[in-house]
Amino acid sequence: MGLQYQAIGWNHHKKRYDRIMGLLMGIYILVFILGHFILHPNISPETLIIRMTGTLAILMLHVILMIGPLCRLNHRFLPLLYNRRHLGVSMFLIAAIHGIFSIIQFHTLGDTNAFLSLFLSNTHYDSLTNFPFQVLGFFALLILFLMAASSHDFWLNHLSPKVWKTLHMLVYVSYAMLIMHIMLGVVQLEKSFLMVGLLGIGMVAIIGLHVFASLKGKTEIEAGTLSEEGFVRVCAVEDIPDRRAKVLLVGRENIAVFRYGDKISAVNNVCKHQNGPLGEGKIVDSCIVCPWHGYEYRPEDGCAPPPFHEKVSTYEVKLENGMIWVHPEPRPEGTYIEPLKYQK
């Protein structure tokens, strides 16, 4: 958290992260070049660059899409999440090199403008198997560019978290386009069974991790748990670890119920920064700490401690026979609600 916008600084952790990222990228490039010189000694430099950057970019994108669910399953992966923007911008730059060299190699040798050629060289837009795969790659790269260009918190604040998050969720649209780009291009034209297998493994890993993390991170409300006063049963007090939360969905309300010491409070589960899951964080020094980027909120009123101004909604809670109940109607953001106290 910061009080003003500053040029991006590289602390010790970010420098270490970037060194490791650069080293791994360098190893991949070196191995790729050596392997192609052995297997395809007559390959042109342009083709080598196109293949190298294309495969590296899609590999990096798979890693990026796995980081989120991995962090929800195990907090040891959180350092990867804190610096994921570095990886995302680097991935875009690699993908941009791939796109530029592809346009130069395939669309600059004729009389037609290169960008017009990109859209007009293959006009089978009504065909599934012959659809112009390079157009899919172009629009996927455009989405990645928008994400990279808006990655700083300056844009997050001015676009609003909701708009910013919606924009960055387009990464899944870009991923789908790139899968089709590869399947209609390299796989279909070169009959690459290895690429099909690797893509299949990557897709299964991403989908599986997201589904598993989603099931682990949410609590479904059972039928018949609504009281006459409109409260919804959450769980027994002892089911919530100290300084942790129970997360539940009631209609459109995403609620995190925290137990800290002999107190219980409920706040909206969505962080104002990047919609991070507050309920997967913990209470440290009397404040809920978002597990994604460390934004803090007081559990009793949903307010960030001074001098910060973020606020989330709060909810009424009650205790009956050792069971916690929460009213799903949110109070205005920043509303103080006396924490529920109970006897241990």
C-alpha positions as CSV (number, residue, x, y, z in Angstrom):
1,M,0.0,0.0,0.0
2,G,1.2,3.5,-0.8
3,L,0.1,7.0,-0.3
4,Q,1.1,8.3,-3.7
5,Y,2.0,7.1,-7.1
6,Q,5.7,6.5,-7.7
7,A,7.8,5.1,-10.4
8,I,8.0,1.3,-10.1
9,G,10.7,0.4,-7.6
10,W,12.5,-2.9,-7.4
11,N,12.9,-4.1,-3.8
12,H,15.0,-7.1,-2.8
13,H,12.2,-9.6,-3.4
14,K,11.3,-8.1,-6.8
15,K,15.0,-8.1,-7.9
16,R,15.3,-11.7,-6.9
17,Y,12.1,-12.6,-8.6
18,D,13.2,-10.9,-11.8
19,R,16.6,-12.5,-11.7
20,I,15.1,-16.0,-11.4
21,M,12.5,-15.2,-14.2
22,G,15.3,-13.9,-16.5
23,L,17.5,-16.9,-15.8
24,L,14.7,-19.4,-16.6
25,M,13.8,-17.5,-19.7
26,G,17.4,-17.5,-20.8
27,I,17.8,-21.2,-20.2
28,Y,14.7,-21.9,-22.2
29,I,15.9,-19.7,-25.1
30,L,19.4,-21.3,-25.0
31,V,18.0,-24.9,-25.0
32,F,15.5,-24.0,-27.8
33,I,18.2,-22.6,-30.0
34,L,20.6,-25.5,-29.5
35,G,17.9,-28.0,-30.0
36,H,16.8,-26.5,-33.3
37,F,20.3,-26.2,-34.6
38,I,20.7,-29.9,-33.9
39,L,17.3,-31.0,-35.3
40,H,16.8,-28.3,-37.9
41,P,20.3,-27.0,-38.9
42,N,18.9,-25.2,-42.0
43,I,16.3,-23.2,-40.1
44,S,16.2,-19.4,-40.9
45,P,16.9,-16.9,-38.1
46,E,13.4,-15.4,-38.6
47,T,11.6,-18.8,-38.2
48,L,13.7,-19.6,-35.2
49,I,12.8,-16.4,-33.5
50,I,9.1,-16.9,-34.3
51,R,9.0,-20.4,-32.9
52,M,11.1,-19.6,-29.9
53,T,9.2,-16.6,-28.8
54,G,5.8,-18.2,-29.6
55,T,6.4,-21.3,-27.5
56,L,8.0,-19.3,-24.6
57,A,5.1,-16.8,-24.5
58,I,2.4,-19.6,-24.4
59,L,4.4,-21.4,-21.7
60,M,4.7,-18.2,-19.6
61,L,0.9,-17.6,-20.0
62,H,0.2,-21.1,-18.7
63,V,2.3,-20.3,-15.6
64,I,0.6,-17.0,-15.1
65,L,-2.9,-18.6,-15.2
66,M,-1.8,-21.2,-12.7
67,I,-0.5,-18.8,-10.1
68,G,-3.9,-17.6,-8.8
69,P,-5.4,-21.0,-8.0
70,L,-2.1,-22.3,-6.6
71,C,-2.0,-19.4,-4.1
72,R,-5.6,-20.2,-3.0
73,L,-4.5,-23.8,-2.4
74,N,-1.2,-23.1,-0.8
75,H,0.0,-19.7,0.5
76,R,3.6,-20.6,-0.2
77,F,2.9,-19.5,-3.8
78,L,2.0,-16.0,-2.8
79,P,5.4,-14.5,-3.7
80,L,4.7,-15.4,-7.3
81,L,1.3,-13.6,-7.1
82,Y,2.8,-10.4,-5.6
83,N,5.1,-10.1,-8.7
84,R,2.8,-11.6,-11.3
85,R,2.6,-8.3,-13.2
86,H,6.4,-8.5,-13.9
87,L,5.8,-11.9,-15.5
88,G,2.8,-10.7,-17.4
89,V,4.5,-7.7,-18.9
90,S,7.5,-9.9,-19.8
91,M,5.2,-12.4,-21.4
92,F,3.6,-9.7,-23.5
93,L,7.0,-8.4,-24.7
94,I,8.0,-11.9,-25.8
95,A,4.6,-12.4,-27.5
96,A,5.0,-9.0,-29.2
97,I,8.3,-10.1,-30.7
98,H,6.6,-13.2,-32.0
99,G,3.9,-11.2,-33.6
100,I,6.2,-8.6,-35.2
101,F,8.5,-11.2,-36.7
102,S,5.5,-13.1,-38.0
103,I,4.1,-10.0,-39.7
104,I,7.5,-9.2,-41.2
105,Q,8.0,-12.8,-42.5
106,F,4.6,-13.5,-43.9
107,H,3.0,-10.1,-44.7
108,T,5.7,-7.6,-45.9
109,L,6.8,-9.2,-49.1
110,G,3.8,-8.3,-51.2
111,D,2.2,-5.1,-52.5
112,T,-0.5,-5.1,-49.9
113,N,-0.1,-3.2,-46.6
114,A,1.2,-5.7,-44.0
115,F,-1.7,-5.2,-41.6
116,L,-4.3,-5.3,-44.4
117,S,-2.6,-8.5,-45.6
118,L,-3.0,-9.9,-42.1
119,F,-6.8,-9.7,-42.4
120,L,-7.2,-10.3,-46.1
121,S,-4.7,-13.0,-47.0
122,N,-7.1,-15.6,-45.6
123,T,-10.8,-14.6,-45.9
124,H,-12.3,-18.0,-44.8
125,Y,-14.0,-16.3,-41.8
126,D,-17.0,-18.6,-42.2
127,S,-14.9,-21.8,-41.9
128,L,-14.1,-23.5,-38.7
129,T,-11.0,-25.5,-39.9
130,N,-9.7,-22.8,-42.3
131,F,-10.4,-19.8,-40.1
132,P,-7.6,-17.2,-40.3
133,F,-5.6,-18.2,-37.2
134,Q,-3.3,-15.2,-37.5
135,V,-6.2,-12.8,-36.8
136,L,-6.9,-14.7,-33.6
137,G,-3.3,-14.2,-32.6
138,F,-3.5,-10.5,-33.4
139,F,-6.5,-9.8,-31.2
140,A,-5.1,-12.0,-28.4
141,L,-1.9,-9.9,-28.5
142,L,-4.0,-6.7,-28.4
143,I,-5.7,-7.9,-25.2
144,L,-2.3,-8.7,-23.7
145,F,-1.1,-5.2,-24.7
146,L,-4.0,-3.6,-22.9
147,M,-3.3,-5.6,-19.8
148,A,0.4,-4.8,-19.8
149,A,-0.2,-1.1,-20.5
150,S,-2.7,-0.8,-17.6
151,S,-0.8,-3.0,-15.1
152,H,0.3,-0.1,-12.8
153,D,-2.0,0.8,-9.9
154,F,-2.4,4.3,-11.4
155,W,-4.8,2.7,-14.0
156,L,-6.4,0.5,-11.3
157,N,-7.4,3.6,-9.3
158,H,-8.6,5.7,-12.3
159,L,-10.4,2.9,-14.1
160,S,-12.0,1.7,-10.8
161,P,-11.2,-1.8,-9.5
162,K,-14.3,-3.3,-11.2
163,V,-13.4,-2.0,-14.7
164,W,-9.8,-2.8,-14.2
165,K,-10.5,-6.3,-13.0
166,T,-13.0,-6.9,-15.9
167,L,-10.3,-5.8,-18.4
168,H,-7.7,-8.1,-16.9
169,M,-10.1,-11.0,-16.8
170,L,-10.0,-10.8,-20.6
171,V,-6.8,-12.8,-20.2
172,Y,-9.0,-15.9,-20.4
173,V,-10.4,-14.7,-23.7
174,S,-6.9,-14.1,-24.9
175,Y,-5.9,-17.6,-23.8
176,A,-8.8,-19.2,-25.7
177,M,-7.9,-17.2,-28.8
178,L,-4.3,-18.3,-28.5
179,I,-5.2,-22.0,-28.2
180,M,-7.3,-21.7,-31.4
181,H,-4.4,-19.7,-33.0
182,I,-2.0,-22.6,-32.3
183,M,-4.4,-25.4,-33.1
184,L,-5.4,-23.9,-36.4
185,G,-1.9,-22.9,-37.2
186,V,1.1,-24.9,-36.0
187,V,-0.8,-28.0,-35.1
188,Q,-3.0,-28.2,-38.1
189,L,-0.4,-27.2,-40.7
190,E,2.6,-29.1,-39.3
191,K,0.7,-32.0,-37.7
192,S,2.5,-31.5,-34.4
193,F,1.3,-34.2,-32.1
194,L,3.8,-33.1,-29.5
195,M,2.2,-29.6,-29.4
196,V,-1.3,-31.1,-29.1
197,G,-0.2,-33.2,-26.1
198,L,1.5,-30.3,-24.4
199,L,-1.4,-28.0,-25.0
200,G,-3.8,-30.6,-23.7
201,I,-1.8,-31.1,-20.5
202,G,-1.6,-27.3,-20.0
203,M,-5.4,-26.8,-20.5
204,V,-6.2,-29.7,-18.1
205,A,-3.9,-28.3,-15.5
206,I,-5.3,-24.8,-15.7
207,I,-9.0,-25.9,-15.7
208,G,-8.4,-28.4,-13.0
209,L,-6.6,-26.0,-10.7
210,H,-9.2,-23.3,-11.1
211,V,-12.1,-25.7,-10.4
212,F,-10.4,-27.3,-7.4
213,A,-9.4,-23.9,-5.9
214,S,-12.9,-22.6,-6.4
215,L,-14.5,-25.6,-4.6
216,K,-12.0,-25.2,-1.8
217,G,-12.4,-21.5,-1.4
218,K,-16.2,-21.3,-1.1
219,T,-18.8,-22.5,1.3
220,E,-22.2,-23.4,-0.1
221,I,-25.2,-22.4,2.0
222,E,-27.4,-25.4,2.7
223,A,-31.2,-25.3,2.2
224,G,-33.3,-24.4,5.2
225,T,-30.6,-22.4,7.0
226,L,-32.6,-19.1,6.9
227,S,-34.0,-17.9,10.2
228,E,-37.2,-15.9,10.6
229,E,-35.2,-12.7,11.0
230,G,-33.4,-13.3,7.7
231,F,-30.2,-14.5,9.3
232,V,-28.3,-17.3,7.5
233,R,-26.5,-20.1,9.5
234,V,-22.7,-20.1,8.9
235,C,-21.1,-22.7,11.2
236,A,-20.1,-23.5,14.7
237,V,-17.8,-21.1,16.4
238,E,-15.0,-23.7,16.8
239,D,-15.2,-24.4,13.0
240,I,-13.4,-21.1,12.4
241,P,-9.7,-21.0,13.3
242,D,-8.6,-18.1,15.4
243,R,-7.9,-14.9,13.3
244,R,-9.3,-16.7,10.2
245,A,-12.6,-16.7,8.4
246,K,-15.4,-18.8,7.0
247,V,-16.4,-17.6,3.5
248,L,-19.9,-18.1,2.2
249,L,-22.1,-16.9,-0.7
250,V,-25.7,-15.8,-0.1
251,G,-27.3,-14.7,-3.3
252,R,-25.0,-12.0,-4.7
253,E,-23.3,-11.4,-1.3
254,N,-19.8,-12.7,-0.8
255,I,-19.3,-12.7,3.0
256,A,-16.3,-13.4,5.2
257,V,-17.0,-14.2,8.8
258,F,-13.9,-13.8,11.0
259,R,-13.2,-15.1,14.5
260,Y,-10.5,-13.3,16.4
261,G,-10.0,-14.0,20.1
262,D,-13.4,-13.9,21.7
263,K,-14.9,-11.7,18.9
264,I,-16.8,-12.4,15.7
265,S,-17.3,-9.9,12.8
266,A,-18.4,-10.2,9.2
267,V,-17.3,-8.1,6.2
268,N,-17.6,-8.3,2.4
269,N,-15.1,-10.8,1.1
270,V,-13.9,-8.7,-1.8
271,C,-10.8,-6.5,-1.4
272,K,-11.1,-3.0,-2.9
273,H,-7.7,-3.2,-4.5
274,Q,-8.0,-6.1,-7.0
275,N,-11.0,-8.0,-5.7
276,G,-8.8,-10.3,-3.7
277,P,-10.5,-12.8,-1.3
278,L,-10.2,-11.2,2.2
279,G,-11.6,-14.4,3.8
280,E,-8.5,-16.3,2.7
281,G,-6.4,-13.9,4.6
282,K,-6.0,-13.5,8.4
283,I,-6.2,-10.9,11.1
284,V,-2.8,-9.4,12.0
285,D,-2.5,-6.5,14.6
286,S,-6.3,-6.2,14.7
287,C,-6.7,-5.8,10.9
288,I,-7.8,-8.2,8.2
289,V,-4.8,-8.6,5.7
290,C,-5.7,-9.4,2.2
291,P,-3.6,-12.4,1.0
292,W,-3.0,-10.9,-2.4
293,H,-1.3,-7.6,-1.8
294,G,-1.5,-6.9,1.9
295,Y,-4.4,-4.3,2.0
296,E,-5.8,-4.0,5.5
297,Y,-9.3,-3.6,6.9
298,R,-10.6,-3.4,10.4
299,P,-13.1,-6.3,11.0
300,E,-15.6,-4.2,13.0
301,D,-16.2,-1.4,10.5
302,G,-14.5,-2.6,7.2
303,C,-12.3,0.5,7.1
304,A,-8.7,0.5,6.1
305,P,-6.5,2.0,9.0
306,P,-5.5,5.7,8.5
307,P,-4.2,7.2,6.4
308,F,-5.8,4.9,3.8
309,H,-9.4,5.2,2.7
310,E,-10.6,1.9,1.4
311,K,-13.9,0.5,2.9
312,V,-15.9,-2.7,2.5
313,S,-19.4,-3.5,3.7
314,T,-20.1,-5.1,7.1
315,Y,-22.8,-7.5,8.2
316,E,-24.7,-8.2,11.4
317,V,-23.9,-11.5,13.2
318,K,-25.5,-13.3,16.1
319,L,-24.8,-16.5,18.1
320,E,-27.3,-19.2,19.0
321,N,-26.4,-22.4,20.7
322,G,-22.8,-22.2,19.6
323,M,-23.8,-21.5,16.0
324,I,-22.9,-18.3,14.1
325,W,-25.5,-16.6,12.0
326,V,-25.0,-13.7,9.6
327,H,-27.6,-11.3,8.0
328,P,-26.8,-11.2,4.3
329,E,-28.0,-7.6,3.9
330,P,-24.9,-5.5,3.8
331,R,-24.5,-2.3,5.8
332,P,-23.1,0.7,3.9
333,E,-19.3,0.5,3.5
334,G,-17.4,1.5,6.6
335,T,-20.4,1.0,8.9
336,Y,-19.3,0.1,12.5
337,I,-21.0,-3.0,13.9
338,E,-20.2,-4.0,17.5
339,P,-18.2,-7.3,17.3
340,L,-20.1,-10.3,18.6
341,K,-18.5,-11.6,21.8
342,Y,-18.8,-15.1,23.1
343,Q,-17.5,-17.2,26.0
344,K,-14.7,-19.6,25.1
